Amino acid sequence: MDRLPLAVKLDPGLDGLYAQTLARADDRARFRDVISTIALLAEPLPISGIAELLEIQTYEVTHVLEELQAIIRVPGTDNEPVTVCHTSLRDFLTTEGRSSRFFAPPSFHAQLLIHGLSCELRVRRRTPNVGLDTKRLTAAVQYSLQYCETVHWNYGWPFFSFNDLDKLVQLRREMLQLLPDDCKASGLHNLGTALHSLFNHSNSVRHIEEAISAHRKALHRRPHPHPERYSSLNNLGCALYLLFEHDQSVSHIEEATSVHREALNLRPHPHPDRCELAYSLGCALYELFNLSGSLSSLEEAVLMLREALSLHPHPHPDRHSSLYNLACALKSLFTRGSRSLSDLKDAISLHREALSLRPHPHPDRPKSLFHLAIALYRHLDFAEAGTATENLDEVIYLLRENLALGYTQPPNPFRLADTLHSLFKCLQRRNTDNWLIGDLEEAIAYARELVFEHYGVGHKYRDKVLEKLASLLQIHFDITGDPDDLDEIEELDAERRH
């Protein structure tokens, strides 16, 4: 009744009432945990269930809730569910801009998952490798069995910390040893996905190798036509691709390709999973082409990436990646296979759209800048004179922006050298007859950086760049008369003779 006048006056909703009421219990022990639990639970638990899930005493939960009865229905016993008076309270608590210091973050799903698995493990340790009698389980354990993997993992895993995932992996390893045989496949699947996420934090090969081992074992336990075979295939393929990115092993990318192809066959059009699978298979085939030079792999990659792009219409959030990868594959097809100008023109068009969807400070913008520039450079030999000049100016503009942003975050020294060398060649091409002083000094700066920071003794391009740097310095001396140019030319000539 004390809150009623405030609620009547609120505009536009109940946020003020919620904030004022929650503030009354803000100083109580375990307040954050209890409120976040109520906000993120998939279904209400009784006070005893919340206490067991959080591994605290029931009186600690009651102590928090007794000040919140204006917005939360607190039952008269410990075994009846705690419910909210209005569903808008959950919206309030899970929207940071509204709830501020009372916000229940997605990362708290990790605590609910870890605590839920801990509750389940305590029961399984008493009867290892035996199925559980759900009728005799506590509310917290029943909740864990039903929701921990399907809700708290699915909604929370992108926000888990390294420590959360490390603890989760330990729990799932132990869980796997205690599960009955008919549950082993699910246990292996869960362990593999946790290790996969842990690898994304640790970059430790042993984590992704253990994930692959778990997914292989799960796949073995799910022969065709097992309904979960697709899930194991998809997870194994993604894990193998990650390991390939680390070690560049042909066997790993070949296995990833094979696994993704089988998974795709289990998801015929128009299944919603087909888009992701076509994209994954296309990327794997393109990497296989880059290693083996197999034109058939490249052609299949283009087909798969075209299909993925058709299933990523604007404004799909992954469209820019489909555009970029298909453009790269088409440029490779033009260079190494088809020599069809239409493939190169398509690549340029796709790269332009991908770049438009990656505005600064998008982390992939530098890659799009570089590859659009290279595709345009390839097209210069086929363009009319006026168009070629405009395209060359655009290539230089794109590479300069790429250089300013860095090819990757953090900058990759090999890609930086590629950008410098490409700019160096473009400036030479633009100044075939007479050098503009600005372009000349810029080209000299790029050549110096290549020679002294990237192209060490023995590098295949070092002698060519040394020779060109000397000739550019001679041109600069003829224009400016700077005696330092002659001294540097003499030093370069001495190194070349040596």
C-alpha positions as CSV (number, residue, x, y, z in Angstrom):
1,M,0.0,0.0,0.0
2,D,2.9,2.3,0.7
3,R,4.1,1.9,-2.9
4,L,0.6,2.4,-4.5
5,P,0.8,6.3,-4.9
6,L,4.2,6.0,-6.5
7,A,3.0,3.3,-8.9
8,V,-0.1,5.4,-9.9
9,K,2.1,8.4,-10.7
10,L,4.8,6.5,-12.6
11,D,5.3,7.4,-16.3
12,P,5.8,5.5,-18.4
13,G,6.0,2.3,-16.3
14,L,7.0,0.6,-13.1
15,D,10.8,1.2,-13.3
16,G,10.7,3.8,-10.5
17,L,8.8,1.4,-8.2
18,Y,11.2,-1.4,-9.0
19,A,14.3,0.7,-8.3
20,Q,12.9,2.1,-5.1
21,T,11.9,-1.3,-3.8
22,L,15.1,-3.1,-4.7
23,A,17.1,-0.3,-3.0
24,R,15.5,-1.3,0.3
25,A,17.3,-4.7,0.2
26,D,20.5,-3.6,-1.6
27,D,22.7,-3.8,1.5
28,R,21.7,-7.3,2.4
29,A,24.1,-10.2,2.0
30,R,23.7,-12.2,-1.3
31,F,21.2,-9.6,-2.6
32,R,22.9,-9.6,-6.1
33,D,22.9,-13.3,-6.4
34,V,19.3,-13.8,-5.3
35,I,17.9,-11.1,-7.6
36,S,20.0,-12.2,-10.6
37,T,18.9,-15.8,-10.0
38,I,15.2,-14.8,-10.0
39,A,15.7,-12.7,-13.1
40,L,17.5,-15.4,-15.1
41,L,15.8,-18.7,-14.1
42,A,13.9,-20.5,-16.8
43,E,11.1,-21.3,-14.4
44,P,10.5,-20.3,-10.8
45,L,12.2,-22.2,-7.9
46,P,11.2,-22.4,-4.3
47,I,13.3,-20.7,-1.6
48,S,14.9,-24.0,-0.8
49,G,15.7,-24.5,-4.5
50,I,17.3,-21.0,-4.9
51,A,19.3,-21.6,-1.7
52,E,20.6,-25.0,-2.9
53,L,21.4,-23.7,-6.4
54,L,23.4,-20.8,-4.9
55,E,24.9,-23.0,-2.2
56,I,23.6,-20.8,0.7
57,Q,21.2,-21.2,3.5
58,T,17.4,-20.7,3.0
59,Y,17.3,-17.9,5.7
60,E,19.8,-15.9,3.5
61,V,17.3,-16.0,0.6
62,T,14.4,-15.1,2.9
63,H,16.3,-12.2,4.4
64,V,16.7,-10.7,0.9
65,L,13.1,-11.4,-0.2
66,E,11.3,-10.1,2.9
67,E,11.9,-6.4,1.7
68,L,10.8,-7.1,-1.8
69,Q,7.2,-8.4,-1.3
70,A,5.8,-5.4,-3.2
71,I,7.3,-6.7,-6.4
72,I,8.0,-10.4,-5.7
73,R,5.5,-13.0,-4.4
74,V,7.2,-14.6,-1.4
75,P,5.5,-17.9,-0.5
76,G,4.7,-18.9,3.1
77,T,6.9,-22.0,2.9
78,D,10.3,-22.8,1.6
79,N,9.0,-25.3,-0.9
80,E,6.6,-23.2,-3.0
81,P,7.9,-21.3,-6.0
82,V,9.1,-17.7,-5.7
83,T,7.4,-15.7,-8.5
84,V,7.4,-12.1,-9.7
85,C,4.3,-10.0,-9.4
86,H,4.6,-8.8,-13.0
87,T,6.8,-10.1,-15.9
88,S,8.1,-6.6,-16.5
89,L,10.3,-7.0,-13.5
90,R,12.4,-9.6,-15.4
91,D,12.6,-7.2,-18.3
92,F,13.7,-4.4,-16.0
93,L,16.4,-6.6,-14.3
94,T,17.8,-7.8,-17.6
95,T,17.9,-4.4,-19.3
96,E,21.0,-2.6,-18.1
97,G,19.9,0.9,-19.3
98,R,16.8,0.6,-17.1
99,S,18.0,-1.3,-14.0
100,S,21.5,0.2,-13.7
101,R,23.1,-1.1,-10.5
102,F,20.4,-3.9,-10.2
103,F,21.2,-5.3,-13.7
104,A,21.4,-9.1,-13.9
105,P,24.2,-9.6,-16.4
106,P,24.2,-12.5,-18.9
107,S,27.5,-13.6,-17.4
108,F,25.6,-14.7,-14.3
109,H,24.3,-17.6,-16.4
110,A,27.7,-19.1,-15.7
111,Q,27.1,-19.1,-12.0
112,L,23.7,-20.8,-12.4
113,L,25.2,-23.4,-14.7
114,I,28.2,-24.1,-12.5
115,H,26.1,-24.3,-9.3
116,G,23.5,-26.4,-11.1
117,L,26.1,-28.9,-12.3
118,S,27.6,-29.0,-8.8
119,C,24.2,-29.9,-7.3
120,E,23.8,-32.7,-9.9
121,L,27.3,-34.0,-9.3
122,R,26.6,-34.4,-5.6
123,V,23.8,-36.7,-6.4
124,R,25.6,-38.7,-9.1
125,R,28.6,-39.3,-6.8
126,R,26.4,-41.3,-4.6
127,T,25.2,-43.6,-7.4
128,P,27.8,-43.3,-10.2
129,N,27.0,-44.6,-13.8
130,V,23.3,-45.1,-12.8
131,G,20.3,-43.2,-14.1
132,L,18.7,-40.7,-11.7
133,D,15.2,-41.1,-10.3
134,T,13.8,-37.7,-11.1
135,K,10.9,-38.1,-8.7
136,R,13.3,-38.3,-5.7
137,L,15.5,-35.4,-6.7
138,T,15.5,-31.9,-5.1
139,A,14.0,-29.0,-7.0
140,A,17.5,-27.6,-7.7
141,V,18.8,-30.9,-9.2
142,Q,15.6,-31.3,-11.3
143,Y,16.0,-27.8,-12.6
144,S,19.7,-28.4,-13.4
145,L,18.8,-31.5,-15.4
146,Q,16.2,-29.7,-17.4
147,Y,17.6,-26.2,-18.0
148,C,21.3,-25.8,-17.2
149,E,22.6,-26.9,-20.6
150,T,19.6,-25.8,-22.7
151,V,19.1,-22.3,-21.2
152,H,22.1,-21.2,-19.1
153,W,24.7,-22.5,-21.5
154,N,23.0,-21.4,-24.6
155,Y,22.2,-17.8,-23.4
156,G,25.4,-17.3,-21.4
157,W,28.4,-18.9,-23.0
158,P,29.5,-15.8,-25.0
159,F,29.8,-13.9,-21.7
160,F,31.7,-16.5,-19.6
161,S,35.1,-15.6,-18.3
162,F,38.2,-17.9,-18.6
163,N,37.8,-18.9,-14.9
164,D,34.1,-19.7,-15.5
165,L,34.9,-21.9,-18.4
166,D,37.9,-23.6,-16.7
167,K,35.7,-24.5,-13.7
168,L,32.9,-25.7,-16.1
169,V,35.4,-27.9,-18.0
170,Q,36.5,-29.5,-14.7
171,L,32.9,-30.2,-13.7
172,R,32.0,-31.7,-17.1
173,R,35.1,-33.9,-17.0
174,E,34.0,-35.4,-13.7
175,M,30.3,-35.5,-14.9
176,L,31.4,-37.6,-17.9
177,Q,32.9,-40.2,-15.6
178,L,29.7,-40.5,-13.6
179,L,27.1,-40.6,-16.4
180,P,25.4,-43.8,-17.4
181,D,26.3,-45.2,-20.8
182,D,23.2,-43.9,-22.5
183,C,24.1,-40.4,-21.5
184,K,27.8,-40.5,-22.4
185,A,27.2,-38.9,-25.9
186,S,25.5,-35.8,-24.4
187,G,28.3,-35.6,-21.8
188,L,31.0,-35.7,-24.4
189,H,29.1,-33.1,-26.5
190,N,28.9,-30.8,-23.5
191,L,32.5,-31.3,-22.6
192,G,33.6,-30.6,-26.2
193,T,31.6,-27.3,-26.5
194,A,33.0,-26.1,-23.1
195,L,36.6,-26.9,-24.2
196,H,36.0,-25.1,-27.6
197,S,34.9,-22.0,-25.7
198,L,37.9,-22.3,-23.3
199,F,40.2,-22.5,-26.3
200,N,38.8,-19.1,-27.6
201,H,40.1,-17.6,-24.3
202,S,43.3,-19.5,-23.8
203,N,44.4,-20.2,-27.4
204,S,45.9,-23.4,-26.0
205,V,46.2,-26.2,-28.5
206,R,45.6,-28.9,-25.9
207,H,42.1,-27.4,-25.2
208,I,41.0,-27.6,-28.8
209,E,42.6,-31.0,-29.3
210,E,40.7,-32.3,-26.3
211,A,37.5,-30.7,-27.7
212,I,38.0,-32.5,-31.0
213,S,38.6,-35.8,-29.2
214,A,35.3,-35.4,-27.2
215,H,33.3,-34.5,-30.4
216,R,34.8,-37.5,-32.3
217,K,33.7,-39.8,-29.4
218,A,30.3,-38.3,-29.3
219,L,29.9,-38.7,-33.1
220,H,30.9,-42.3,-32.8
221,R,28.1,-42.8,-30.3
222,R,25.6,-41.1,-32.7
223,P,25.6,-43.2,-35.8
224,H,23.3,-42.4,-38.7
225,P,20.3,-41.8,-38.4
226,H,20.7,-40.6,-34.8
227,P,18.8,-37.3,-34.4
228,E,21.8,-35.6,-32.7
229,R,24.4,-36.7,-35.3
230,Y,24.2,-33.4,-37.1
231,S,25.1,-31.5,-33.9
232,S,28.2,-33.6,-33.4
233,L,29.2,-33.3,-37.0
234,N,28.8,-29.5,-36.9
235,N,30.8,-29.1,-33.6
236,L,33.6,-31.4,-34.8
237,G,33.9,-29.6,-38.1
238,C,34.1,-26.2,-36.4
239,A,36.7,-27.4,-33.9
240,L,38.8,-29.0,-36.6
241,Y,38.7,-25.7,-38.6
242,L,40.0,-23.8,-35.5
243,L,42.8,-26.3,-35.0
244,F,43.7,-25.9,-38.7
245,E,43.9,-22.1,-38.3
246,H,46.5,-22.8,-35.6
247,D,48.6,-25.5,-37.3
248,Q,47.7,-25.2,-41.0
249,S,47.6,-29.0,-41.2
250,V,46.2,-30.4,-44.5
251,S,44.7,-33.4,-42.7
252,H,42.7,-31.2,-40.3
253,I,41.2,-29.1,-43.0
254,E,40.5,-32.2,-45.1
255,E,38.7,-33.8,-42.2
256,A,36.8,-30.6,-41.5
257,T,35.6,-30.5,-45.1
258,S,34.5,-34.1,-45.0
259,V,32.6,-33.5,-41.7
260,H,30.9,-30.3,-42.9
261,R,29.9,-32.0,-46.2
262,E,28.1,-34.8,-44.3
263,A,26.4,-32.3,-42.0
264,L,25.2,-30.3,-45.0
265,N,23.7,-33.4,-46.5
266,L,21.6,-33.8,-43.3
267,R,20.2,-30.4,-43.7
268,P,18.6,-30.1,-47.1
269,H,17.1,-26.9,-48.4
270,P,15.2,-25.0,-46.9
271,H,16.4,-26.1,-43.4
272,P,17.4,-23.0,-41.4
273,D,20.8,-24.6,-40.4
274,R,21.8,-25.0,-44.1
275,C,23.0,-21.4,-44.4
276,E,25.6,-21.8,-41.6
277,L,26.7,-25.2,-43.0
278,A,27.1,-24.0,-46.6
279,Y,29.2,-21.1,-45.3
280,S,31.4,-23.3,-43.1
281,L,31.9,-25.8,-45.9
282,G,32.7,-23.1,-48.4
283,C,35.4,-21.6,-46.1
284,A,36.9,-25.0,-45.4
285,L,37.1,-25.8,-49.1
286,Y,38.7,-22.5,-49.9
287,E,41.4,-23.1,-47.3
288,L,41.9,-26.6,-48.7
289,F,42.4,-25.0,-52.2
290,N,44.9,-22.5,-50.7
291,L,47.0,-25.4,-49.4
292,S,46.6,-28.0,-52.2
293,G,45.9,-25.9,-55.2
294,S,42.9,-28.1,-56.1
295,L,40.8,-26.3,-58.6
296,S,37.8,-28.6,-57.9
297,S,37.9,-27.5,-54.2
298,L,37.9,-23.9,-55.2
299,E,35.0,-24.4,-57.6
300,E,33.0,-26.2,-54.9
301,A,33.9,-23.4,-52.5
302,V,32.5,-20.8,-54.8
303,L,29.2,-22.8,-55.1
304,M,28.8,-23.2,-51.4
305,L,29.7,-19.5,-50.6
306,R,27.2,-18.4,-53.3
307,E,24.5,-20.5,-51.6
308,A,25.4,-19.1,-48.2
309,L,25.3,-15.5,-49.5
310,S,21.8,-16.1,-51.0
311,L,20.7,-17.2,-47.5
312,H,22.3,-14.1,-45.9
313,P,20.1,-11.3,-47.5
314,H,20.4,-7.7,-46.4
315,P,20.3,-6.8,-43.5
316,H,21.5,-10.2,-42.1
317,P,24.4,-9.5,-39.6
318,D,26.6,-12.1,-41.3
319,R,26.2,-10.9,-44.8
320,H,29.4,-9.0,-44.8
321,S,31.4,-12.2,-44.1
322,S,29.7,-14.1,-46.9
323,L,30.3,-11.3,-49.3
324,Y,34.0,-11.0,-48.3
325,N,34.8,-14.8,-48.5
326,L,32.9,-15.3,-51.8
327,A,34.8,-12.3,-53.3
328,C,38.1,-13.7,-52.2
329,A,37.2,-17.1,-53.7
330,L,36.1,-15.6,-57.0
331,K,39.3,-13.6,-57.3
332,S,41.3,-16.8,-56.8
333,L,39.2,-18.5,-59.4
334,F,39.9,-15.8,-61.9
335,T,43.7,-15.9,-61.1
336,R,44.2,-19.6,-60.9
337,G,41.4,-21.1,-62.9
338,S,38.7,-19.5,-65.0
339,R,40.5,-16.3,-66.2
340,S,36.9,-15.1,-66.7
341,L,36.6,-11.3,-66.4
342,S,33.1,-11.7,-65.0
343,D,34.5,-13.6,-62.0
344,L,36.9,-10.7,-61.3
345,K,34.2,-8.1,-61.7
346,D,31.9,-10.0,-59.4
347,A,34.7,-10.2,-56.8
348,I,35.1,-6.4,-57.0
349,S,31.4,-5.8,-56.6
350,L,31.1,-8.1,-53.7
351,H,34.2,-6.6,-52.0
352,R,32.7,-3.1,-52.4
353,E,29.4,-4.2,-50.7
354,A,31.4,-6.0,-47.9
355,L,33.4,-2.8,-47.3
356,S,30.2,-0.7,-47.1
357,L,29.0,-3.1,-44.3
358,R,32.3,-2.7,-42.4
359,P,32.5,1.0,-41.5
360,H,35.3,2.2,-39.2
361,P,36.0,1.0,-36.5
362,H,34.8,-2.5,-37.7
363,P,37.7,-4.9,-37.0
364,D,37.5,-6.5,-40.4
365,R,37.5,-3.2,-42.4
366,P,41.3,-3.3,-43.0
367,K,41.0,-6.8,-44.6
368,S,38.2,-5.6,-46.9
369,L,40.2,-2.5,-47.9
370,F,43.2,-4.6,-48.8
371,H,41.4,-7.2,-50.8
372,L,39.2,-4.7,-52.7
373,A,42.4,-2.8,-53.6
374,I,44.1,-6.0,-54.9
375,A,41.1,-7.0,-56.9
376,L,40.9,-3.6,-58.5
377,Y,44.6,-3.7,-59.2
378,R,44.2,-7.0,-61.0
379,H,41.5,-5.4,-63.1
380,L,43.7,-2.5,-64.3
381,D,45.1,-4.5,-67.2
382,F,41.5,-5.0,-68.6
383,A,40.1,-1.5,-68.1
384,E,40.0,1.3,-70.6
385,A,42.7,4.1,-70.1
386,G,40.4,6.6,-68.3
387,T,38.8,3.9,-66.1
388,A,42.2,2.4,-65.3
389,T,43.5,5.7,-64.1
390,E,40.5,6.2,-61.8
391,N,40.8,2.7,-60.5
392,L,44.5,3.1,-59.8
393,D,43.8,6.2,-57.8
394,E,41.1,4.3,-55.9
395,V,43.6,1.4,-55.2
396,I,46.1,3.9,-53.7
397,Y,43.4,5.5,-51.6
398,L,42.2,2.1,-50.3
399,L,45.7,1.0,-49.5
400,R,46.6,4.2,-47.7
401,E,43.5,3.8,-45.5
402,N,44.5,0.2,-44.9
403,L,47.9,1.2,-43.9
404,A,46.5,3.8,-41.5
405,L,44.2,1.3,-39.8
406,G,46.6,-1.7,-39.9
407,Y,45.8,-4.9,-41.7
408,T,44.8,-6.7,-38.6
409,Q,44.3,-5.9,-34.9
410,P,47.0,-5.9,-33.7
411,P,48.9,-5.2,-36.9
412,N,50.3,-8.2,-38.7
413,P,53.9,-7.5,-39.9
414,F,53.5,-9.8,-42.9
415,R,50.3,-8.1,-44.1
416,L,51.8,-4.7,-43.4
417,A,54.7,-5.6,-45.8
418,D,52.1,-6.7,-48.4
419,T,50.3,-3.3,-48.1
420,L,53.6,-1.4,-48.3
421,H,54.8,-3.3,-51.3
422,S,51.4,-2.9,-53.0
423,L,51.4,0.8,-52.4
424,F,55.0,1.0,-53.7
425,K,54.1,-0.7,-57.0
426,C,50.9,1.4,-57.4
427,L,52.9,4.6,-57.0
428,Q,55.4,3.4,-59.5
429,R,52.6,2.6,-62.0
430,R,51.0,6.0,-61.5
431,N,54.3,7.8,-62.1
432,T,55.6,5.9,-65.2
433,D,56.7,9.0,-67.0
434,N,57.2,11.8,-64.5
435,W,57.2,11.5,-60.7
436,L,55.1,13.9,-58.6
437,I,57.3,14.8,-55.7
438,G,54.7,13.8,-53.1
439,D,54.3,10.3,-54.7
440,L,58.1,10.0,-55.1
441,E,58.9,10.7,-51.4
442,E,56.0,8.4,-50.3
443,A,57.4,5.6,-52.5
444,I,60.9,6.1,-51.1
445,A,59.5,5.9,-47.5
446,Y,57.7,2.7,-48.3
447,A,60.8,1.2,-49.9
448,R,63.0,2.1,-46.9
449,E,60.5,0.5,-44.5
450,L,60.4,-2.7,-46.6
451,V,64.2,-3.0,-46.8
452,F,65.1,-2.1,-43.2
453,E,62.1,-3.6,-41.4
454,H,60.5,-6.4,-43.4
455,Y,62.8,-7.7,-46.2
456,G,65.8,-9.0,-44.4
457,V,68.9,-10.4,-46.0
458,G,67.9,-13.4,-48.2
459,H,64.3,-12.2,-48.7
460,K,63.2,-12.9,-52.3
461,Y,62.1,-9.2,-52.9
462,R,65.0,-7.5,-51.1
463,D,67.4,-7.0,-54.0
464,K,64.6,-5.8,-56.3
465,V,63.4,-3.2,-53.8
466,L,67.0,-2.2,-53.1
467,E,67.6,-1.6,-56.8
468,K,64.3,0.4,-57.1
469,L,65.0,2.4,-54.0
470,A,68.4,3.5,-55.4
471,S,66.8,4.6,-58.7
472,L,64.1,6.6,-56.9
473,L,66.7,8.3,-54.8
474,Q,68.6,9.2,-58.0
475,I,65.3,10.7,-59.3
476,H,64.8,12.6,-56.1
477,F,68.4,14.0,-56.3
478,D,67.8,15.1,-59.9
479,I,64.7,17.0,-58.7
480,T,65.9,18.4,-55.4
481,G,69.7,18.2,-55.5
482,D,69.7,16.8,-51.9
483,P,73.3,15.4,-51.3
484,D,72.0,13.0,-48.8
485,D,70.4,11.0,-51.6
486,L,73.8,10.3,-53.1
487,D,75.2,9.1,-49.8
488,E,72.3,6.7,-49.4
489,I,72.6,5.5,-53.0
490,E,76.3,4.7,-52.4
491,E,75.4,2.7,-49.3
492,L,72.7,0.8,-51.1
493,D,75.1,0.0,-54.1
494,A,77.7,-1.2,-51.6
495,E,75.3,-3.7,-50.1
496,R,74.1,-4.9,-53.5
497,R,77.7,-5.5,-54.6
498,H,78.4,-7.4,-51.3
